[in-house]
C-alpha cells in the first residue's frame, strides 16, 4: 500500500551540497513528490553555523523500517555519524516525521520534532496544511499558527518545488548571501 511519508531534512555543514544530494538520492530511490521551502535558522542547543531545513513529502510502498534504513544510509554517505543525542553540527539530518497516520512509539512515529521545533512544523504545515497530527488530531497548519508567535522567525531562503513528469525542477536550497 502506498503511504504519504514526510521527512525532515537539515544540515549546517556544506548544507547546499548535502541537502541537494539527499534529495537526489531520495528522488531516485523513493520518488520525492514535493519539497517545502527551505528555511535558515540558528542551531538549537549549541553555538554554530545556521541550519538549512525543509520537509519532503513522498509516496512510498516501503514500510517505515525500510524508510528509516534508507535515511540512515543517506546520512552515513554524507558523513553523518549518529554517536549520541548531544546536539551539534550535522552534515545531514534526515528524520522520518510521519508515515501516514501510523502511531508507533518504538519507531518514534509520529516524530516528536513535528510539534517541538518551528523549523520542522512550518515547512510541514506549508506542504500539508490540512494534515492532522495522528495523536493530537489537530491540523498541522493550526499547530503552526499556535507555535509561530512564541518562536523566533524563520528565514525562507529557497522556493517550494513539486515533482514534474520529468523529475524535480531545479531546487534552490539557499541564497548566496
Secondary structure, DSSP 8 states (H G I E B T S, - for coil): --EEEEEEEEESSSHHHHHHHHHHHHHHHH-EEEE--EEEE--SSS--S-EEEEEEEEEE-S-HHHHHHHHHHHHHHTT-----S-----S-EEEEEEETT--BTTTTBS-GGGGT-HHHHHHHHHH-TT-B-TTT--BHHHHHHHHHTTS---EEEE--EEEETTEE---------
